[in-house]
Amino acid sequence: MFIRDIFKSKKPVLSLEVFPPKKTENLEKVKSTVAKISKVPSDYMSVTYGAGGSTSKLTAEIAEYMQKELDVTSLAHLTCISLTKPEMQEMLTKLRSKGIENILALRGDIPSGSEFPVKNGYSYASELVEEIKKFGGFCVGGACYPECHPDCGSLDEDIDNLKRKVDAGADFLVTQMFFDNGAFYDFRDKCAKKGINVPITAGIMPLTSAAQIERMCVLSGGASMPSSFVKIISKHIDSPEALKQAGIAYAINQIIELVSNDISGIHIYTMNNPDTAQKIVNAVNAMF
């Protein structure tokens, strides 16, 4: 099922994200985790794509597994950073042969010391969106940053780039994680003023460990942390279980407020943790 049709049929849409293993030998273990997460009620599940395409084959494997074995609508991430145009055609052919209908089109992070852009490749995600649309047969999503892409000079410039992505054919957008709902509302208003009228689904990551918090700034591209969240972290940083529960509670409160403000969708970054995903969805499921 095309995800754009899900957005047409209900509001808000709830989705969950998982990541593939780094090594093939761990594939079955991750499939078992994905199967557990698939039992948490949602409208679709997405599977990420490693830096530089390092897990591309496993991403496709898990997306196919979701579709065929778990009967879950899947969204396969796809980056263009390291692929030539002929290689991209091969990749799209492979995804289609596996029955995958939905792609999240991403530029991807530029690997240190690598050539960018790849000769006969792509410089921007908007070019990848256009390529997938020309290929045909896919619903295409795009990524967006409520507080500006880290490689962009300003939020206004970033939204101009986002408009090009939507004009190229992106059917919906998923935000990077954020912790300040006010920043999201401002971003959504700016997008509307620029004529971006596709569904924008909010990316929520429950921070449940000190290690996650340490990595957050890098992963989020610089998402700000409201004082209320900083206080929670400071209070519970030395108590792992209390910090976990506080992180889940903060994510739940974020979602409740967002849904109350006419959000198109919520996308939960599960970090492959079925228990956390279940607790959050149990608390908000009636709103979906």
C-alpha positions, 0 to 999 in steps of 0.5 A: 500500500502506498503511504500517501494513500494512508495519509489520505484515509486517516489523520494522524498517521502513526509509524515506527522506525527500526534499523537493520543490523550492521552484519549479515550474521545478525539479520535473523536476530534483528528480524525477531526484534522487528517482528516484536515491534510489528505487533505494536499497532501502527500504520507503517514501519520504516527501516533505515539505511546505513551510512554510505549505503553500508546496510543497503542489502539488509535494509531491503531484506527487512523491508521485504520481510515486513511486507511479505511475512509480517503483513506490514506496510514498509518504508525503505530508506534509500540514500544516493550519496555513494551510488551512480545513476546506473547503480541507482537504477539497479537498486530501484529495480531490486526494490521493486522486485521485492514488492517494496512500494515506499521509499524515503529518499535521502542524500545521506551523510558524506563519508569522510575522505570520499568523493562527493558527489560521485561521478555520474551520481547525485548531489541532492535528495531532490534529484533522487526524488525526481529519479524515483518518480521517473522510474515509477511505481513508488510512493516517495517520502522525504526528510526535513529538519524543523531546526534546519539541516546542519549543512544549511546556512539558515532555516529559510534557505533549508525550507527553500531546498525542501520546497524543491524536494516536494516539487520534484515529487515527494509525497510526504515528509518525515522530520528529524527528531526534535524535543521542542514542539514549538520549533516544529509548529514554527517550521510547519507554519513556514512550510505552509507559507512556502506552499509546501502542502504535503503531510509532515509527520513529526519524528519523536525519539524517546531518550532513555539512556545516558549513552543516547543523550550523549549521541543525541546532538550528532544524530539530531543535527543539533536539535535544541533541548528545552529547559524542561527536558534538561531538568528531567535529564539532570534529575535522573541522569544517575538513575538509569531506570528513572531516566528511561521512564522519564524519557518515555514520559516526555515522548508521550507528552510530546505526542499528546500535545502534537496530536492535539495541534492537528498533526499529520502524523507521528513517527517514533524512532524505536531504536529497535526497542519493542518495550519502549515502543509498546509503552509509548503506543499504549499511552497514545493509541486512542488518539490514532 
